[in-house]
Amino acid sequence: MNKSSWMLKSVGLVAAASLLLTGCAAGTSGGADSAGGGSEPVEGDTIKIAALLPLSGAAANYGPIYQGGIEAYVEHVNETGGINGKEIELKVYDNGYDPAKSLASAREAVEKDDVFAFVSTPGTPVNDAVARYLTEEGIPNLGIITGAPQFNDPDTYPGITTFQLSYSAEPELIWDYLQEEQAGKKIGVLYQNDDFGKSFQTVFKDLAGDSIVSEQPYESSDSDVSSQIAALRAAGAEVVVSFVLAKFAILATRTMHDTGWDAPLIISSNANDPAVLAEAGADALEGLIAGSSFPTLDDSNEAVAEYLELMEKYSPSIPVGTSSMQTFGSTKLFMTALEAAGENPTREGLVEAVQDLSDVQGLPVIGEVSVSADNHDAIRCMAMTRYNVEMTFDFISDPICG
């Protein structure tokens, strides 16, 4: 894909409809135009970037933690001279984990605040809500915190990259683990009833087949999953696999503990953060199993040591753990690409630079981190973990790469 084609493809598909809908659109200045469009360089001494974060709503327990990881690395960059001499201005918008609010915030960022690109936005439904709009406007949306497979589609979304193991790969890795450690067990599945949860559930169902005795969905607006847990238990499940946000991992963990059901519980890696899950309590967390693409807080790992140092310096009120480590890492990868895009970067140049990132070192991530023109999923590996009585996790498998 050449430098000019990535933005134009989707714009052409909707051009006629856009003209009909907007009428006087030719007189309207959007963020992409006022910031120089996709092919013209950023002028001045500042580059504005944006993050859409769940500071309220169903995923609010993640929001400030994600923000802390992003801010720590941005502040470090600015204190050490910026990117090619340009200061990075970070603008954060609360999307409430709500698709409509996320789209409205994205429009504000582009059309009012003239942001250059988005970084580290978490969540499948909220990224779904903004994907087409940002692609039409030619705005990169890099290092999004979701592994939903629709986003790893460089032809449709050339300006999107992910920083989460693919939700197509993770169920396969969980299934491999179950076959080794829980072979023959009857499986119950708890999942969120939206694109996020179904991305996992559909793949896992194809793999596990008749081993699944019950599947129980919940809504992201729910405040309780006790009926779903009771249904899984009544169906005879001997192990529970859950594709959930952290809020519902906490609810499931506590419900199983409080009702005396000691079946093994496996949660999806997106919810695996000791800093967030601590709310469940040590008694309930002990023995919880989860995948992780991020290492433990062992400062003998140089990348982890840098993360811990910068979090203490710039985001001291934020508890360290995998969520802030994830956005810290995705923001660092973003800055690596931005620096490679040159002194006066263009959005097209930024995307080109991201696609040239291969086996990037110095990130607090397990396994290889690479992006190419054909594969926009930066993270490829995961290892299984088990929680201990200190509410931290230990690795119980070698890294598996999908």
C-alpha positions, 0 to 999 in steps of 0.5 A: 500500500503506497503512502497516498492510498491508505486514507483515500480508499475508504473516503472514496467509498462514502464520498457521495453519501457524505456530500448528500448528507452534509450539503455545505460540507465543503465549507466545513473545516474538520480536524484532518483538514485543519491539521494538514490532512493525511499527506501534509506535515505537522507544523509548529512545536506541538503534536496533539494526540488523543485517548478515548478512555472509560473514566465512567461507565462499565469499565471505569475501574480501568480508566484512570489506570489506563490514563496513568500509563499513557501520561507517564510515557508522554511526560517522560517524552516531553521532559527529555526533549519531545519527539524530534523537538516537538512537544506532545500534547495529550488530550483525554476524553471520557467515553464512558465505555459507550459507543455513541459517546465515543463517536461524539468524543472522537468528532470533538477531538478531530473537528474541534481540537485538531488532534493528529492521532489517537493512541491506546484507546481501550474497548471493542464496542467503542473502537468499533464506533469510531473506526469508520469515522477516523478512517474516513478522516484519515486519522490514525488510531494506533495501539488500541487495547482490544484484540477483536479480529475485525481491527486487524484488517489493513485494507479496511482500516489501514490506520488502526493497529492493536496492542492486545493479543488477538481474540481469535488467538487467545481462545485457542491458547486457553483451549490448549491449556485446558486440554493439558491441565483440565482434560475431559472437564465439563466447561461452562462459559460466561461472556459479555453479550457484545462484540467484545465477548462474542469475539472470544465466545464464537472462537472458543465454542468452535474449539470446545464443542460438546465440552461446553455444557452451558454458555451464559451471557451478561450485559455490560450494564448488569450489576450482578452475575449470580444467576449466570454462575448458578446456571453454570453450576446447575449445568454441571460445569467443572471449569468456568471460562469467562470472557469478561471485563474486570468488573465482571471478573470480580463479580464472578470470582466473588460469587463463586467464592461466596457460594462455595463453588470451587471449580477453576475459573479462567478469565480472559487476559484483558481482565488480568490486572492485580491492581484492578482485581484486588477488589475481589479480595485475596480469599476469592482471587487465590487460584484464579487463572488468566492469560497475560501478555505482560510480565510480572512486576519484576524490576530485573526486567529492564523494560519493567524497571523503566515502567516502574520508574516512570510510573512512580515519577509521573503517575505516582497515584496510579497502582502499577499492574498490567493495565497501565503497563499495557498503555505505557507500552502501547504509547512507547511503541507509538512514540517510536513510530512517531520519531521514525516518521520524521521531524515534521510528520504526516499521518500517512508517514506515521502509519508507514513508520508503524508498519515498519516496526519489527521485533521492537525491544524495550517494551514490557511485553512477553514475546515479539512485538511487531507490526507490518503492512499485512499484520496490524496486531502488535502482540503475538504471545501470551502465558498462563498465570495463577493468582496467589494469596498475595493477590499477584500472579505467577506464571504457570506456563511458558509463553505460547504464541499465536 
